[in-house]
Amino acid sequence: MSFQDAIFLYIIIIFSAILHEYAHGWMALREGDPTAKYAGRLTLNPLAHIDWWGTVLMPLILLFAFRFFFGYAKPVPINPNNFRNQRRGLILVSFAGPGANFLVALILGLFVRFYPGLSFASFLAFIVFINIWLALFNLIPVPPLDGSKLLFGFIYGRGGRTVEFLRGAGSWAGILIALLIAFTFLPYLSQLIFTLITGGRIGIF
């Protein structure tokens, strides 16, 4: 991976993660929780979402030292006690982030499918693949990822149990399990979805 490729990958993933977090906050506001709004997070300005370790230092060190990427934008704060319906709010807010990534992948993927001759089609294709991968990664049902909150919302998601779950949802063990899944199975599933959307393949392998 060249220096230019690494920087390109970094920019795509970080901005896709920022859109992901913004979508969580936007949906939370629609469901009655203004916490993200009052925290200044309902913006696409990268500075509002940067975690200096998780968004800048760690991913760049991993990318250039080990040719491996892992990073995150600062999670958007939510208070499920403010949701008009806690169970519905938890489900919708949890899915909003991955849903935003899927939406980007679908819109740009259709451009790639129907206008493959565009000079920047390969650029769009890479953005499509990354957003598919990010959405699938966040839907893995292990804490602290969105998939675990979705699962909890469908199974429980009521009253104080929701609040206690969100307070305790997060562990390095869960992240390690998610990374194992992400780098063994997700590339193939991402490639399948990419092919369904664009009608072609991307040279990831």
N, C-alpha and C positions, 0 to 999 in steps of 0.2 A: 504494500500500500504506500503510495507516494505521499509526500507532505500535503500536496493539494487535495488528494483524495481524503486524507484523514481530516483535514479542516472542513471539507465539504460534508463529510459524514457527521462530524460534530455539530455543525450549524443546523443540518436537517433535523437531527434527533433532538437538539435542545429546543428549537422552535416548535417542533411537533409536541414536545412535552409541555411547553408553555401553553399551547392551544388546548391541550388536554386539561391542564389545571384551570384555565379560564372557563372551560365548559362546565367543570364541576361547580365553580362559583356562580356562574350564570344560572344553572339549573337550581341551585340551592336558593337563590333569590326568588325564582319563580315559585318555588315551593314554600316560600314564607320566611326563609332564613337570610337576613342581610349581613351576616357576620363577615363574609368575604368582601362585600361592598365596603363596609366600614373599615376593613383592614387595607383598603386600597388595592385589592387583588382583581377587581373586575376591569382589567385592562390587558392589552396585548403587549404593553411595554415590557421588554425582557427584564429590566431592572427591578420590577416589582415581584418577579418570580424567581430570581436567582438566589440559590443557596451557594455560598462561595466554595464550600467543600464539594457538595454533591453535583453542582452544575458546572463548576469551573476547574478546580484543582484536580480532584480525583479522576474525572473522565479524561482530562488531557494527559495526566500521568499514565493512566492505563492504556490510552490510545497510542501514545508515542513510545512508551517503554515496552509494552507487551502486545501491541496490535489487538487489543481487546477493549471493548467499550462497555462501561456501565456508569450511569449517572441519573440524576433526577432533578426536576425543578422543585422548588419549595412547595410542599403541600398546601392547598388552599384550606383555611380554617372553616369548619362548619359547626353548627350547633343544632343537632337533630331535634332538640326540644322546641325549636322554632318552626319546625315543619307543620303545616296544616294537618297532614296525615303522615305520621312518622314512618310507617312501613312503606308507603308509596314514595315518600320523599327520599328515604334511604336508597330504594331501588333506582329511582330515576337519577338521583345525584351520582350514585356509584357508576351507573352506565353512561352518564353524560360524557365523561372523559374518553373512554374507549370509543364511544359513539362518534365523537368529534373526529377521532383519528380515522375511523372507518369512512366517515363522510368525505374527508379530504381524499382518502384513497379512491373512493368511488368516483368523485367528480374528476379528479386528475386522471384516473385510470380510463375513464371514458374518452377523454381527449387523446390519450395514447392509443386507444383502440380504434377510434374513427379518424384520427389525424396522425398516423404513424410517420408521415413524412416531415413533420415539424422538426426544425433544426434542434430544438431542445427537448425532443420526445424522450431521449434517454435520461435526461435530467429529471423530467416528470416521472418517468418509470421508477427511478430510484426513490423518489419521495413517496410514491405509491407503496412500494414494498416496505419501506421503513415504517410508514403509518400503519400498515396491516400488522407488521410484527409488533409494534408498540401496543396496539389495541389488544392483540391476542395475549401478549405478555401480561398486561394489566388485568386481563380476565381470568388468569390462573387463580383458582380459589384457595390461595394461602395468604394469611396475613403478612404484610399490611396491604396487599394489593386489592384493587377494586373488586375482583372476583369473589374474594372472601366476604366483602360487605354485601355484594349482591346476593350471595348464597344465604347469608345471615338474614337479609331483608326478606327473602322468600320464605325462609323457615320460621324465623322469629320476628324480628323487626318491630317490636312493640315496647313502648314505654322505656323504663329505666334500663332494661336489658340492652336496648340499642346503644344507649349512652355508655354503659359499662363495656360493651364490646368494642366500641370505637376507641375508648381510652386504652384498652389493652391490646388492640390489634396492631401488632408490629413486633417482628423478631428477626434477628439475623438468620435463624434457622429457616424461617419461612422464605427469606430472600434467597438462601442457598438452594432450597428445593426448587424455587421458581427459576433460578438461573440454570439449574440442571435441565429442567424441562425446556427452557427457552432455547438452549443451544443444542438440544438433541432432536426434539420433535417440531418445535415451532418453525424453523426454516422451511421444512417440507410443507407444513400446513399453510404457511404464508405464501409459498410458491404456488400452491394449488389455488388459493383465493386470488392471487395476483393474475394467474392464467385465466380464471373465470371472468375477471373484470376486464382485463386488457386484451385477452385473446392470444397472448404471447407469453414468453418466458423472459426472465431477467437473469443475467449471468452472475448469480450469487455463489454458485457452487463451482 
